[in-house]
Amino acid sequence: MLEEKHRSTTKLGWSLNERDPEFIKSLMPLFSFLYHYYFRVQTSGWHHIPTQEKVLFVGSHNGGMASPDMAMIMYDWFRKFGFEKPVYGLMHPHIWKFTPEVAKIAAKTGAIIAHPKMAYAAFRCGASVLVYPGGAEDVFRPHHLRNKIYFAGRRGFIKLALQEKVPIVPIISTGAHDTLIVLADFYKILQQFHEWGMPWLFDIDPVVFPVYLGLPWGLAIGPLPNIPLPVHIQTRVCKPIVFERYGQEAASNRQYVNECYELVVNQMQQDLDQLVQMRHQE
């Protein structure tokens, strides 16, 4: 009763109690079909996850708003660790605000709002956290950058790992960014028009404004949702990255945070290059 009252009075995305193991279980047949037959996923590296240790999973977004590799990684997590062991994913505030129905479904699978307060709360209840630092800029990056790790310079996840004294476990994939073809991003042009007085549609700064080829639109203009093409996806959980120093002092040191950021990006890029090379050799 108290839990139900807490859910009713807490704003969506700001509670760890929205996660519903039974709902996740009900999605598994759909995830299984997509995993085995639609995307024909191959995965590796899950032995790198410490069994008794909370970690910060850091991934690179791919494939537009559908982000199919993220869903397939979550399916692997549920298969290997069950529905009760929680991992919480940080989701962009825009989704919670402007697509509440989508947000409700995501919350039931373990999504929480991308805010430091919620990330800290998840860690302090003993859970691991999944973050995709690149956000919209990453998920809609042009097709020629499909094999590049791109976090748009965001370093908040480094500070989070340092403050919570947790290792970073990188998650990479290849193939998912071929489920649509992003031709270009015209956000900077729209941003210039906005500075000249043009209002944002629905008063929302879209952050990106891609032009892409994909389903169901054919040619899409703007950050529209998409149906991913049935492209073969490969994912990999990489070796944990443990920094030399942790704690508040380390997290407040800008130079050290930058060094840690470059270490993570460079290591993930090396791992992704290897995965892409293996894919081409098949």
VENUR-V421549 format. One record per residue. N is the residue number from 1. PHI is phi as a letter, one per 40 degrees, with the letter a starting at -180 (NA if undefined). PSI is psi in whole degrees, -180 to 180 (NA if undefined). OMEGA is omega in radians with two decimals (999 if undefined). Layout:
n=N phi=PHI psi=PSI omega=OMEGA
n=N phi=PHI psi=PSI omega=OMEGA
//
This chain:
n=1 phi=NA psi=-46 omega=3.12
n=2 phi=c psi=-37 omega=3.13
n=3 phi=c psi=-42 omega=3.12
n=4 phi=c psi=-40 omega=3.12
n=5 phi=c psi=-40 omega=3.13
n=6 phi=c psi=-41 omega=-3.14
n=7 phi=c psi=-39 omega=-3.07
n=8 phi=c psi=-25 omega=-3.09
n=9 phi=b psi=-8 omega=-3.13
n=10 phi=c psi=133 omega=3.13
n=11 phi=c psi=139 omega=-3.09
n=12 phi=d psi=131 omega=-3.14
n=13 phi=g psi=-13 omega=-3.08
n=14 phi=b psi=21 omega=3.13
n=15 phi=b psi=145 omega=3.05
n=16 phi=c psi=-4 omega=-3.03
n=17 phi=c psi=-3 omega=-3.14
n=18 phi=c psi=-23 omega=-3.12
n=19 phi=d psi=131 omega=-3.03
n=20 phi=b psi=100 omega=-3.12
n=21 phi=d psi=-36 omega=3.14
n=22 phi=c psi=-37 omega=3.09
n=23 phi=c psi=-43 omega=3.10
n=24 phi=d psi=-44 omega=3.13
n=25 phi=d psi=-37 omega=-3.12
n=26 phi=c psi=-22 omega=-3.14
n=27 phi=c psi=-13 omega=-3.01
n=28 phi=c psi=-39 omega=3.09
n=29 phi=c psi=-40 omega=3.09
n=30 phi=c psi=-47 omega=3.10
n=31 phi=d psi=-40 omega=-3.12
n=32 phi=c psi=-42 omega=3.11
n=33 phi=c psi=-48 omega=-3.14
n=34 phi=c psi=-41 omega=-3.08
n=35 phi=c psi=-50 omega=-3.00
n=36 phi=c psi=-31 omega=-2.99
n=37 phi=b psi=-34 omega=-3.08
n=38 phi=c psi=-51 omega=-3.13
n=39 phi=b psi=-13 omega=3.09
n=40 phi=f psi=57 omega=-2.98
n=41 phi=c psi=137 omega=2.92
n=42 phi=b psi=137 omega=-3.10
n=43 phi=b psi=160 omega=3.14
n=44 phi=a psi=166 omega=3.00
n=45 phi=g psi=5 omega=-3.08
n=46 phi=c psi=-17 omega=3.07
n=47 phi=c psi=-12 omega=-3.14
n=48 phi=c psi=-12 omega=-3.09
n=49 phi=c psi=121 omega=3.09
n=50 phi=c psi=129 omega=-3.02
n=51 phi=c psi=-34 omega=-3.07
n=52 phi=b psi=17 omega=-3.03
n=53 phi=b psi=136 omega=3.05
n=54 phi=c psi=144 omega=-3.08
n=55 phi=b psi=165 omega=3.01
n=56 phi=b psi=109 omega=3.06
n=57 phi=c psi=130 omega=-3.13
n=58 phi=b psi=120 omega=-3.08
n=59 phi=b psi=166 omega=3.04
n=60 phi=b psi=124 omega=-3.10
n=61 phi=c psi=143 omega=3.11
n=62 phi=a psi=149 omega=2.92
n=63 phi=g psi=31 omega=3.08
n=64 phi=g psi=-164 omega=-3.09
n=65 phi=c psi=-25 omega=3.12
n=66 phi=c psi=-34 omega=3.12
n=67 phi=f psi=63 omega=-3.00
n=68 phi=c psi=-30 omega=-3.14
n=69 phi=c psi=-34 omega=3.09
n=70 phi=c psi=-45 omega=3.13
n=71 phi=c psi=-39 omega=-3.13
n=72 phi=c psi=-33 omega=3.07
n=73 phi=c psi=-41 omega=3.10
n=74 phi=c psi=-38 omega=3.09
n=75 phi=c psi=-44 omega=3.10
n=76 phi=c psi=-42 omega=3.12
n=77 phi=d psi=-49 omega=-3.10
n=78 phi=c psi=-38 omega=3.12
n=79 phi=c psi=-40 omega=-3.00
n=80 phi=c psi=-32 omega=-3.03
n=81 phi=b psi=-2 omega=3.13
n=82 phi=g psi=-174 omega=-3.03
n=83 phi=c psi=-13 omega=-3.06
n=84 phi=c psi=-31 omega=-3.13
n=85 phi=c psi=113 omega=-2.97
n=86 phi=c psi=141 omega=2.86
n=87 phi=b psi=131 omega=-3.09
n=88 phi=b psi=134 omega=3.13
n=89 phi=b psi=133 omega=3.12
n=90 phi=c psi=124 omega=-3.08
n=91 phi=b psi=140 omega=-3.03
n=92 phi=d psi=137 omega=-3.13
n=93 phi=d psi=-32 omega=-3.13
n=94 phi=d psi=-38 omega=-3.09
n=95 phi=c psi=-41 omega=3.13
n=96 phi=c psi=-36 omega=-3.04
n=97 phi=c psi=-41 omega=-2.95
n=98 phi=b psi=-12 omega=3.05
n=99 phi=b psi=68 omega=-3.04
n=100 phi=c psi=-32 omega=-3.14
n=101 phi=c psi=-41 omega=3.06
n=102 phi=c psi=-41 omega=-3.13
n=103 phi=c psi=-38 omega=3.13
n=104 phi=c psi=-43 omega=3.12
n=105 phi=c psi=-45 omega=3.14
n=106 phi=c psi=-40 omega=-3.13
n=107 phi=c psi=-36 omega=3.13
n=108 phi=c psi=-23 omega=3.11
n=109 phi=c psi=-3 omega=3.07
n=110 phi=h psi=12 omega=3.11
n=111 phi=c psi=141 omega=3.03
n=112 phi=b psi=161 omega=-3.08
n=113 phi=c psi=142 omega=-3.11
n=114 phi=c psi=83 omega=3.14
n=115 phi=a psi=139 omega=-3.12
n=116 phi=d psi=-38 omega=-3.12
n=117 phi=d psi=-42 omega=-3.10
n=118 phi=c psi=-35 omega=3.08
n=119 phi=c psi=-45 omega=3.11
n=120 phi=c psi=-41 omega=-3.14
n=121 phi=c psi=-41 omega=3.14
n=122 phi=c psi=-46 omega=3.13
n=123 phi=c psi=-42 omega=-3.04
n=124 phi=c psi=-11 omega=3.00
n=125 phi=c psi=6 omega=3.06
n=126 phi=g psi=5 omega=-3.11
n=127 phi=c psi=163 omega=2.96
n=128 phi=c psi=165 omega=-3.08
n=129 phi=b psi=141 omega=3.09
n=130 phi=b psi=129 omega=3.14
n=131 phi=b psi=143 omega=3.02
n=132 phi=b psi=91 omega=-2.98
n=133 phi=c psi=-29 omega=-3.06
n=134 phi=c psi=-21 omega=3.08
n=135 phi=f psi=-142 omega=-3.08
n=136 phi=c psi=-37 omega=-3.14
n=137 phi=c psi=-33 omega=3.14
n=138 phi=c psi=-48 omega=-3.04
n=139 phi=c psi=-23 omega=3.10
n=140 phi=b psi=25 omega=3.11
n=141 phi=c psi=149 omega=-3.10
n=142 phi=d psi=153 omega=-3.03
n=143 phi=d psi=-32 omega=-3.13
n=144 phi=c psi=-11 omega=3.08
n=145 phi=b psi=16 omega=-3.03
n=146 phi=c psi=-26 omega=-3.13
n=147 phi=b psi=25 omega=3.14
n=148 phi=b psi=138 omega=3.00
n=149 phi=c psi=122 omega=-3.06
n=150 phi=b psi=109 omega=-3.12
n=151 phi=b psi=10 omega=3.10
n=152 phi=f psi=27 omega=3.09
n=153 phi=g psi=7 omega=-3.08
n=154 phi=c psi=128 omega=-3.05
n=155 phi=b psi=5 omega=-3.10
n=156 phi=d psi=-33 omega=-3.12
n=157 phi=c psi=-30 omega=3.08
n=158 phi=c psi=-47 omega=3.12
n=159 phi=c psi=-38 omega=3.12
n=160 phi=c psi=-48 omega=3.14
n=161 phi=c psi=-41 omega=-3.12
n=162 phi=c psi=-43 omega=-3.12
n=163 phi=c psi=-38 omega=-3.11
n=164 phi=c psi=-5 omega=3.09
n=165 phi=f psi=48 omega=3.13
n=166 phi=b psi=148 omega=3.06
n=167 phi=c psi=157 omega=3.03
n=168 phi=c psi=129 omega=3.07
n=169 phi=b psi=106 omega=-3.12
n=170 phi=c psi=145 omega=3.04
n=171 phi=b psi=125 omega=-3.11
n=172 phi=b psi=165 omega=3.08
n=173 phi=a psi=159 omega=3.02
n=174 phi=b psi=146 omega=-3.11
n=175 phi=h psi=-36 omega=-3.05
n=176 phi=c psi=-29 omega=-3.13
n=177 phi=c psi=1 omega=3.00
n=178 phi=c psi=1 omega=3.12
n=179 phi=c psi=-7 omega=2.90
n=180 phi=a psi=162 omega=-3.10
n=181 phi=b psi=104 omega=3.12
n=182 phi=c psi=116 omega=-3.09
n=183 phi=c psi=-42 omega=-3.09
n=184 phi=a psi=166 omega=3.07
n=185 phi=b psi=118 omega=-3.09
n=186 phi=b psi=23 omega=-3.08
n=187 phi=c psi=-41 omega=-3.08
n=188 phi=c psi=-34 omega=3.09
n=189 phi=c psi=-46 omega=3.11
n=190 phi=c psi=-36 omega=3.13
n=191 phi=c psi=-37 omega=3.10
n=192 phi=c psi=-43 omega=3.08
n=193 phi=c psi=-38 omega=3.12
n=194 phi=c psi=-41 omega=3.11
n=195 phi=c psi=-26 omega=3.09
n=196 phi=c psi=-2 omega=3.05
n=197 phi=h psi=-7 omega=3.12
n=198 phi=c psi=125 omega=-3.12
n=199 phi=c psi=153 omega=3.01
n=200 phi=c psi=146 omega=3.07
n=201 phi=c psi=129 omega=-3.08
n=202 phi=f psi=18 omega=3.13
n=203 phi=g psi=34 omega=-3.12
n=204 phi=b psi=124 omega=3.00
n=205 phi=c psi=113 omega=-3.03
n=206 phi=c psi=-12 omega=3.14
n=207 phi=g psi=-40 omega=3.07
n=208 phi=b psi=158 omega=3.04
n=209 phi=a psi=77 omega=-3.05
n=210 phi=c psi=159 omega=2.89
n=211 phi=b psi=122 omega=-3.07
n=212 phi=a psi=158 omega=3.03
n=213 phi=b psi=127 omega=-3.14
n=214 phi=i psi=174 omega=3.12
n=215 phi=c psi=149 omega=0.00
n=216 phi=c psi=5 omega=-2.93
n=217 phi=c psi=-23 omega=-2.95
n=218 phi=g psi=-89 omega=3.02
n=219 phi=b psi=118 omega=-3.11
n=220 phi=b psi=140 omega=3.11
n=221 phi=b psi=115 omega=-3.09
n=222 phi=h psi=169 omega=-3.10
n=223 phi=c psi=63 omega=-3.13
n=224 phi=c psi=151 omega=3.06
n=225 phi=c psi=155 omega=-3.07
n=226 phi=b psi=159 omega=2.98
n=227 phi=b psi=116 omega=-3.05
n=228 phi=c psi=141 omega=3.03
n=229 phi=c psi=153 omega=-3.08
n=230 phi=c psi=70 omega=-3.09
n=231 phi=c psi=140 omega=3.09
n=232 phi=c psi=129 omega=-3.09
n=233 phi=b psi=138 omega=3.00
n=234 phi=b psi=134 omega=3.12
n=235 phi=b psi=158 omega=3.11
n=236 phi=a psi=134 omega=2.97
n=237 phi=c psi=122 omega=-3.02
n=238 phi=c psi=170 omega=3.14
n=239 phi=c psi=142 omega=3.10
n=240 phi=d psi=144 omega=3.06
n=241 phi=b psi=119 omega=3.14
n=242 phi=b psi=125 omega=-3.11
n=243 phi=c psi=161 omega=-3.12
n=244 phi=c psi=-37 omega=-3.09
n=245 phi=b psi=146 omega=3.10
n=246 phi=b psi=174 omega=3.08
n=247 phi=h psi=175 omega=-3.08
n=248 phi=c psi=-40 omega=-3.13
n=249 phi=c psi=-43 omega=3.12
n=250 phi=c psi=-41 omega=-3.13
n=251 phi=c psi=-23 omega=-3.13
n=252 phi=c psi=-7 omega=-3.13
n=253 phi=c psi=105 omega=-3.03
n=254 phi=d psi=-43 omega=-3.12
n=255 phi=c psi=-42 omega=-3.14
n=256 phi=c psi=-40 omega=3.08
n=257 phi=c psi=-43 omega=3.11
n=258 phi=c psi=-41 omega=3.12
n=259 phi=c psi=-43 omega=3.11
n=260 phi=c psi=-41 omega=3.11
n=261 phi=c psi=-48 omega=-3.14
n=262 phi=c psi=-37 omega=3.10
n=263 phi=c psi=-46 omega=-3.12
n=264 phi=c psi=-49 omega=-3.12
n=265 phi=c psi=-45 omega=-3.12
n=266 phi=c psi=-41 omega=3.13
n=267 phi=c psi=-42 omega=3.12
n=268 phi=c psi=-38 omega=3.12
n=269 phi=c psi=-41 omega=3.10
n=270 phi=c psi=-44 omega=-3.14
n=271 phi=c psi=-40 omega=3.12
n=272 phi=c psi=-41 omega=3.10
n=273 phi=d psi=-41 omega=3.12
n=274 phi=c psi=-43 omega=-3.13
n=275 phi=c psi=-42 omega=3.11
n=276 phi=c psi=-42 omega=3.13
n=277 phi=c psi=-42 omega=3.10
n=278 phi=c psi=-37 omega=3.13
n=279 phi=c psi=-40 omega=-3.12
n=280 phi=c psi=-22 omega=3.14
n=281 phi=c psi=-12 omega=-3.12
n=282 phi=c psi=NA omega=999
//
